Amino acid sequence: MIKRLKNKTPGKGAIALTIGIQLLFTAAAFAQQSCDVLIRNGRIVDGTGNSWFYGDVAVKDGKILAVGKLSGYTAAKEIDAKKMIVAPGFIDVHGHVESGIFDRPTADNYIYDGVTTIVTGNCGSSARDLQQFFSRLDSLHPGMNIASLIGHNTVREQVMHRDNRAPTPAEQQQMEALVAKAMEDGAVGFSTGLIYIPGAFSKTDEVVGLAKASAKYNGVYASHIRNEENTVVDAVNEAISIGKAANMPVEISHFKVSGKANWGRSHETLNLVTQARKEGWDVTIDQYPYTASSTNLGVRLPDWALAGGQDSVNARLHNPAIRAQIKKEMLEQLHDYKYKNYSYCVVANYSADSTYNGKSITDINKLMGRKSNAKNEAETIMDMIEKGGAQMVYHGMDEKDVRYIMEYPFCMVGADAGVPTPGKGMPHPRAYGSNARILGRYVREAQLIPLEEAIRRMTSLAAQKFQLKDRGLLREGMAADIVIFDEQQIIDKATFDVPHQYSTGFQYVLVNGQLELENGQHTGVRSGMPLYGPAKKMPVAHAGF
């Protein structure tokens, strides 16, 4: 039988003991509220899109310990963020850092622009062996976190080289197996660059098969679409149709309309994205905030002329009849885009002659002693292609389209850049200033979109899209990727004429809880890490005996 205990009033000694225990627990609790970094008095924009609020952020062991009005916290490092914005570190969804990050692991151009995480492997071009790539990153400790897609062109070239044909069933199966392997190695999705060789030679059904191989592992389909000029509507529709056929999310890269003939068509192309979302398809876009694009010089030639390697290309250019046909198609393209000449094409980096850097094709044509006309400029382009080609900047977009696309709520930021060597070449300024440009010129000056909305696009929207589950929000338990900046001072400095200039206004940048930017200066710390997709196969741990 269980006896019921009688209620008894505790004596004074018991009460004193209870109070003493409570005080001990309270003291212990306060003693435990120590952290590595304590950010005080900031206007917190948490990444959700909600309004800012005044508060503090405590960071410990690379994670966010607490957010809000914090008291009783002590820290090894305190930052007074008064009159500044405190936000999640920015996520650049469209990068190309496969080689540059190993040459310049601090990634200063990104850190000074508030970027703490990047998704690389875009436009169909990625590291061939992602397992090896991630292993090298893990050893390197780069300045920012890096996730990667697996590139279609990279996969196709391994199996089919640069052949202009459809794959055999065996080749298709081999390519799909490579995509699946990359997903298991940690890719966040599958990318295409259907304007580039050899991806330009593929048909839609080939891409669908490879996209499905990624979709089995919950990947994203990110596409540099087949055309961003006259047939841009068909190209957007193709990207959406591939996502539908593979039943997977779609990210349309550097969304734009190029060529004077297409200015104003952003209303038409963006409507396709809006309609797809209304129908229940997860389609989003990204953008860099400039009216110029940047890619190689080879895109000025017809696709068929670029099949095979450089020797094959040169053999065609040395054949008078074939060269004449290439030139004819180049001039037809120029006419279709409503350009009189190639003055809109500016050299970013030409290894054969660096004195051409920063000059337009029209300028270079004159330097060669040729008369100024489109026919001679086409010859100049072909001559440069024979010598290895060049990286270019193409001034082919309209500001009204850039702004209209930027207003779209499911548009993220992607600089479409690598890690440039300071002082080398004349790269597109987007490599240095994309985020600061949006925050300074379009949020503060033009008031095109609210600050909280811009930061949502740069943080939580990007993290959600690419399944970076512990990034993109200022929340307890999330990774401590944090930026602190002066809303009134933030601005991009890089220009087309003087591109190698860091953004200003960012005062502090933390990556995984470590200060990489302090008082506006890079600390030299590198605390980034590889970030893996949902299908990453982790090594099996064996118990020791």
VEXPATI-473645 format. One line per 4 residues: their letters; for each residue x negated, y negated, z of C-alpha. Coordinates in steps of 0.02 Angstrom, whole numbers. Last residue first. Layout:
BEGIN
a = X,Y,Z  ...
end
This chain:
BEGIN
fgah = -1890,50,-1484  -1848,-97,-1596  -1677,-122,-1674  -1678,-147,-1861
avpm = -1606,-308,-1932  -1534,-293,-2107  -1591,-435,-2219  -1455,-560,-2263
kkap = -1359,-539,-2423  -1301,-711,-2476  -1123,-700,-2540  -1060,-862,-2463
gylp = -1197,-972,-2538  -1359,-1012,-2451  -1440,-1171,-2390  -1630,-1185,-2397
mgsr = -1706,-1294,-2263  -1746,-1475,-2226  -1853,-1536,-2081  -1996,-1626,-2166
vgth = -2068,-1765,-2057  -2174,-1895,-2147  -2095,-2033,-2042  -2020,-2127,-2188
qgne = -1988,-2309,-2144  -1822,-2402,-2126  -1831,-2414,-1937  -1851,-2225,-1934
lelq = -1825,-2110,-2083  -1862,-1925,-2066  -1796,-1912,-1888  -1761,-1730,-1847
gnvl = -1588,-1666,-1799  -1566,-1552,-1948  -1608,-1699,-2061  -1595,-1868,-1977
vyqf = -1601,-2030,-2076  -1622,-2199,-1992  -1626,-2377,-2056  -1545,-2360,-2226
gtsy = -1526,-2537,-2294  -1646,-2527,-2439  -1654,-2415,-2591  -1826,-2363,-2652
qhpv = -1906,-2436,-2808  -1985,-2342,-2953  -1862,-2396,-3087  -1930,-2566,-3139
dfta = -1854,-2603,-3311  -1707,-2483,-3291  -1682,-2546,-3114  -1716,-2474,-2942
kdii = -1671,-2587,-2796  -1510,-2507,-2735  -1419,-2595,-2594  -1371,-2576,-2410
qqed = -1387,-2743,-2320  -1209,-2779,-2263  -1166,-2599,-2217  -1326,-2582,-2118
fivi = -1367,-2398,-2113  -1375,-2245,-2002  -1377,-2075,-2087  -1349,-1907,-2002
daam = -1383,-1723,-2039  -1362,-1647,-1866  -1287,-1480,-1917  -1111,-1462,-1851
gerl = -1075,-1399,-1675  -980,-1553,-1620  -918,-1649,-1770  -992,-1784,-1881
lgrd = -941,-1706,-2045  -1026,-1655,-2209  -1120,-1500,-2159  -1088,-1339,-2061
klqf = -984,-1252,-2194  -1083,-1291,-2350  -949,-1210,-2456  -994,-1300,-2618
kqaa = -829,-1393,-2634  -805,-1417,-2447  -978,-1490,-2422  -952,-1609,-2569
lstm = -784,-1669,-2502  -857,-1683,-2327  -1005,-1793,-2373  -1028,-1912,-2520
rria = -843,-1912,-2564  -795,-1945,-2383  -925,-2083,-2378  -843,-2174,-2522
eelp = -673,-2157,-2440  -734,-2228,-2275  -814,-2376,-2363  -656,-2420,-2458
ilqa = -654,-2410,-2649  -676,-2544,-2783  -721,-2679,-2658  -832,-2757,-2794
ervy = -967,-2818,-2674  -958,-2700,-2525  -893,-2538,-2603  -949,-2551,-2785
rgli = -1114,-2644,-2773  -1182,-2597,-2603  -1106,-2428,-2560  -1105,-2365,-2740
rans = -1280,-2430,-2774  -1346,-2360,-2610  -1283,-2188,-2660  -1359,-2189,-2835
gyar = -1523,-2279,-2797  -1685,-2186,-2827  -1657,-2051,-2957  -1514,-2155,-3029
phpm = -1648,-2278,-3087  -1674,-2172,-3245  -1857,-2132,-3262  -1988,-2249,-3336
gkgp = -2147,-2146,-3329  -2254,-2110,-3177  -2265,-2248,-3047  -2196,-2144,-2904
tpvg = -2187,-1961,-2954  -2005,-1919,-2975  -1908,-1792,-2870  -1768,-1735,-2984
adag = -1612,-1821,-3044  -1431,-1798,-3091  -1384,-1928,-2960  -1228,-1832,-2910
vmcf = -1091,-1919,-2812  -918,-1844,-2793  -755,-1881,-2885  -598,-1807,-2808
pyem = -521,-1974,-2760  -535,-2051,-2936  -591,-2231,-2917  -764,-2191,-2984
iyrv = -690,-2131,-3149  -608,-2299,-3179  -765,-2391,-3129  -879,-2296,-3248
dked = -750,-2312,-3388  -743,-2501,-3367  -934,-2509,-3363  -947,-2434,-3539
mghy = -1066,-2295,-3584  -1205,-2265,-3712  -1368,-2333,-3647  -1465,-2172,-3670
vmqa = -1620,-2145,-3562  -1743,-2019,-3633  -1862,-1879,-3589  -1973,-1846,-3737
ggke = -2009,-1724,-3877  -2155,-1605,-3895  -2256,-1683,-4035  -2140,-1622,-4172
imdm = -1995,-1702,-4076  -2085,-1869,-4086  -2098,-1857,-4275  -1914,-1809,-4284
itea = -1866,-1963,-4184  -1971,-2075,-4295  -1889,-2001,-4450  -1718,-2041,-4376
enka = -1782,-2218,-4347  -1827,-2230,-4531  -1650,-2184,-4583  -1572,-2297,-4451
nskr = -1657,-2454,-4515  -1798,-2566,-4458  -1939,-2547,-4584  -2083,-2437,-4527
gmlk = -2249,-2496,-4460  -2260,-2365,-4324  -2238,-2501,-4194  -2074,-2546,-4281
nidt = -2010,-2368,-4258  -2063,-2377,-4076  -1956,-2531,-4048  -1803,-2453,-4132
iskg = -1830,-2293,-4033  -1822,-2400,-3877  -1973,-2435,-3767  -1988,-2398,-3580
nyts = -2122,-2265,-3606  -2197,-2278,-3780  -2368,-2321,-3708  -2364,-2148,-3627
dasy = -2408,-2066,-3793  -2391,-1877,-3812  -2316,-1860,-3638  -2165,-1965,-3681
navv = -2070,-2013,-3523  -1918,-2125,-3505  -1901,-2173,-3688  -1752,-2282,-3731
cysy = -1609,-2235,-3848  -1480,-2377,-3868  -1589,-2451,-4007  -1555,-2297,-4113
nkyk = -1466,-2385,-4256  -1297,-2448,-4316  -1200,-2356,-4181  -1018,-2310,-4202
ydhl = -1030,-2136,-4121  -974,-2058,-4285  -1107,-2158,-4378  -1245,-2094,-4265
qelm = -1182,-1916,-4286  -1182,-1934,-4475  -1358,-2004,-4465  -1419,-1852,-4367
ekki = -1330,-1735,-4487  -1420,-1810,-4638  -1587,-1808,-4547  -1570,-1623,-4509
qari = -1524,-1590,-4690  -1675,-1688,-4753  -1789,-1594,-4632  -1720,-1430,-4699
apnh = -1761,-1479,-4879  -1932,-1550,-4837  -1988,-1401,-4729  -2105,-1472,-4597
lran = -1960,-1509,-4480  -1900,-1330,-4494  -2073,-1261,-4452  -2084,-1384,-4307
vsdq = -1926,-1315,-4229  -1986,-1136,-4248  -2154,-1178,-4170  -2068,-1268,-4026
ggal = -1971,-1112,-3980  -1818,-1031,-4059  -1662,-1127,-4109  -1678,-1317,-4108
awdp = -1620,-1354,-4285  -1458,-1258,-4255  -1409,-1378,-4116  -1411,-1533,-4227
lrvg = -1544,-1660,-4176  -1511,-1807,-4059  -1504,-1684,-3914  -1690,-1657,-3937
lnts = -1735,-1823,-3858  -1706,-1754,-3683  -1583,-1815,-3553  -1533,-1974,-3465
saty = -1367,-2065,-3459  -1334,-2251,-3458  -1185,-2348,-3392  -1228,-2314,-3211
pyqd = -1142,-2253,-3052  -1184,-2067,-3058  -1032,-1954,-3066  -954,-1794,-3001
itvd = -794,-1702,-3042  -663,-1589,-2964  -552,-1448,-3025  -469,-1329,-2901
wgek = -322,-1270,-3006  -146,-1284,-2933  -49,-1351,-3082  -61,-1527,-3011
raqt = -249,-1502,-3004  -253,-1459,-3189  -150,-1614,-3228  -269,-1728,-3134
vlnl = -419,-1653,-3223  -339,-1676,-3394  -288,-1853,-3346  -471,-1890,-3315
tehs = -508,-1855,-3498  -375,-1971,-3568  -403,-2115,-3450  -590,-2094,-3475
rgwn = -557,-2124,-3661  -591,-2311,-3643  -756,-2308,-3736  -758,-2161,-3855
akgs = -817,-2239,-4018  -948,-2336,-3920  -1034,-2173,-3875  -1017,-2084,-3710
vkfh = -870,-2033,-3600  -916,-1982,-3423  -908,-1850,-3288  -1082,-1814,-3224
siev = -1041,-1629,-3200  -869,-1551,-3206  -846,-1445,-3049  -727,-1299,-3069
pmna = -661,-1181,-2934  -634,-999,-2985  -504,-889,-3068  -623,-833,-3206
akgi = -497,-871,-3344  -438,-1028,-3254  -614,-1092,-3225  -659,-1058,-3406
siae = -501,-1150,-3461  -550,-1302,-3358  -722,-1310,-3438  -648,-1286,-3612
nvad = -520,-1424,-3583  -659,-1543,-3535  -754,-1497,-3695  -602,-1517,-3806
vvtn = -571,-1690,-3732  -756,-1736,-3753  -754,-1703,-3940  -816,-1876,-3989
eenr = -941,-1898,-3847  -969,-1796,-3690  -989,-1629,-3778  -1014,-1449,-3722
ihsa = -984,-1484,-3537  -1120,-1498,-3407  -1027,-1372,-3302  -1016,-1316,-3122
yvgn = -917,-1154,-3093  -910,-1123,-2905  -946,-952,-2826  -838,-838,-2720
ykas = -946,-685,-2751  -831,-608,-2881  -821,-782,-2956  -1005,-773,-3004
akal = -981,-622,-3117  -821,-702,-3179  -921,-853,-3234  -1036,-740,-3334
gvve = -890,-662,-3427  -809,-832,-3453  -970,-901,-3525  -980,-764,-3656
dtks = -796,-788,-3699  -823,-975,-3727  -954,-951,-3862  -1139,-973,-3833
fagp = -1261,-1060,-3950  -1258,-1222,-3850  -1321,-1124,-3700  -1488,-1092,-3788
iyil = -1523,-1237,-3803  -1431,-1379,-3719  -1259,-1458,-3742  -1175,-1314,-3654
gtsf = -1271,-1343,-3494  -1188,-1215,-3381  -1190,-1184,-3195  -1143,-1034,-3087
gvag = -1109,-1041,-2901  -1173,-1065,-2724  -1326,-956,-2757  -1385,-855,-2607
dema = -1484,-703,-2666  -1321,-607,-2684  -1262,-742,-2804  -1425,-727,-2900
kavl = -1402,-539,-2916  -1226,-563,-2983  -1289,-688,-3112  -1427,-568,-3166
aemq = -1300,-427,-3181  -1190,-536,-3290  -1339,-569,-3404  -1374,-382,-3421
qqea = -1192,-345,-3459  -1191,-478,-3594  -1352,-407,-3665  -1278,-231,-3671
ptpa = -1119,-295,-3755  -1228,-385,-3884  -1248,-570,-3857  -1185,-696,-3986
rndr = -1313,-782,-4096  -1435,-928,-4104  -1582,-848,-4014  -1676,-948,-3883
hmvq = -1734,-798,-3779  -1592,-671,-3772  -1612,-593,-3598  -1720,-715,-3502
ervt = -1660,-861,-3608  -1479,-820,-3568  -1510,-819,-3379  -1599,-987,-3376
nhgi = -1473,-1062,-3497  -1330,-1003,-3385  -1406,-1075,-3226  -1386,-1003,-3051
lsai = -1330,-1136,-2929  -1439,-1195,-2787  -1433,-1262,-2609  -1570,-1373,-2539
nmgp = -1584,-1460,-2371  -1696,-1613,-2372  -1877,-1657,-2336  -1938,-1485,-2384
hlsd = -1996,-1355,-2257  -2117,-1270,-2377  -2105,-1093,-2308  -1916,-1087,-2319
lrsf = -1924,-1174,-2488  -2041,-1040,-2554  -1922,-904,-2493  -1776,-994,-2571
fqql = -1863,-996,-2740  -1918,-814,-2725  -1739,-756,-2694  -1680,-876,-2827
dras = -1785,-796,-2962  -1763,-891,-3124  -1752,-1062,-3042  -1610,-1159,-3119
sgcn = -1554,-1234,-3284  -1373,-1221,-3342  -1340,-1406,-3317  -1366,-1387,-3129
gtvi = -1487,-1282,-3027  -1491,-1404,-2880  -1364,-1445,-2745  -1440,-1575,-2629
ttvg = -1434,-1608,-2442  -1499,-1752,-2335  -1470,-1894,-2457  -1472,-2067,-2377
dyiy = -1551,-2160,-2524  -1720,-2177,-2437  -1712,-1989,-2408  -1678,-1955,-2592
ndat = -1823,-2054,-2665  -1935,-1993,-2523  -1920,-1809,-2571  -2043,-1763,-2431
prdf = -2088,-1608,-2532  -2174,-1702,-2673  -2253,-1571,-2787  -2146,-1428,-2722
igse = -1988,-1533,-2730  -2029,-1585,-2908  -2018,-1410,-2981  -1841,-1351,-2945
vhgh = -1774,-1524,-2902  -1638,-1545,-3034  -1489,-1617,-2940  -1301,-1629,-2948
vdif = -1200,-1614,-2788  -1294,-1745,-2688  -1238,-1724,-2507  -1253,-1877,-2396
gpav = -1299,-1862,-2213  -1148,-1884,-2101  -1111,-2063,-2050  -1164,-2195,-1923
imkk = -1133,-2372,-1986  -1229,-2516,-1908  -1186,-2670,-1804  -1255,-2584,-1648
adie = -1344,-2422,-1691  -1458,-2423,-1540  -1560,-2264,-1557  -1616,-2165,-1405
kaat = -1752,-2033,-1411  -1795,-1909,-1273  -1614,-1916,-1224  -1503,-1935,-1072
ygsl = -1315,-1918,-1072  -1204,-1965,-925  -1084,-2064,-1032  -1025,-2036,-1209
kgva = -889,-2132,-1299  -870,-2013,-1446  -967,-1873,-1530  -1053,-1727,-1443
likg = -1190,-1597,-1466  -1221,-1620,-1651  -1346,-1486,-1699  -1533,-1481,-1734
dkva = -1578,-1424,-1559  -1485,-1568,-1478  -1401,-1722,-1549  -1284,-1841,-1458
vdgy = -1178,-1963,-1558  -1103,-2123,-1488  -946,-2222,-1521  -852,-2363,-1606
fwsn = -724,-2306,-1734  -720,-2297,-1922  -557,-2264,-2013  -521,-2089,-2078
gtgd = -600,-2025,-2239  -652,-1864,-2153  -838,-1903,-2159  -857,-1963,-1979
virg = -878,-2150,-2007  -942,-2199,-1836  -971,-2382,-1802  -1123,-2365,-1691
nril = -1147,-2409,-1507  -1272,-2273,-1462  -1362,-2133,-1553  -1438,-2009,-1431
vdcs = -1576,-1895,-1494  -1649,-1741,-1410  -1511,-1711,-1284  -1480,-1703,-1098
qqaf = -1307,-1671,-1032  -1364,-1519,-931  -1414,-1627,-782  -1241,-1704,-783
aaat = -1162,-1532,-772  -1282,-1479,-635  -1235,-1633,-534  -1052,-1593,-557
fllq = -1080,-1410,-508  -1176,-1463,-354  -1043,-1589,-309  -909,-1456,-325
igit = -1010,-1338,-214  -1029,-1473,-82  -845,-1513,-88  -802,-1331,-60
laia = -925,-1314,84  -856,-1470,167  -679,-1402,150  -732,-1234,223
gkgp = -816,-1319,371  -664,-1427,403  -552,-1274,413  -448,-1204,273
tknk = -259,-1193,300  -208,-1010,290  -87,-926,173  -52,-748,228
lrki = -124,-605,128  -1,-477,55  -50,-299,97  -63,-175,-45
m = 0,0,0
end
